[in-house]
Amino acid sequence: MAYTTTDLTNIETAIKEFIAGTRVGQVSIGDHLIKFADVTLADLERLRTQIKSEIGTYYSPRTYAKQGGRGY
């Protein structure tokens, strides 16, 4: 599968939500408990590393000249 920068953004958002405890992993409806997926922070971080390595040089966060650079 070819990953995109959107995939990287989505996994980073998922990691932040997981750490903050705002990501919903299950829901209870009546007497039924539905789990969306059992995932750990380590699983998400491994996937982020994999995505970054596959994107490689194609991924470059935006930088602006006024933020530093060659002293201009």
Number of C-alpha atoms within 10 A of each C-alpha: 5 7 13 15 15 9 15 19 12 13 17 16 13 17 20 14 13 17 11 9 10 10 13 11 13 12 11 9 8 6 6 8 10 11 11 10 9 8 10 11 13 10 12 16 15 12 15 19 13 14 19 18 13 15 17 10 8 11 13 9 6 5 9 7 9 9 9 9 9 7 7 7
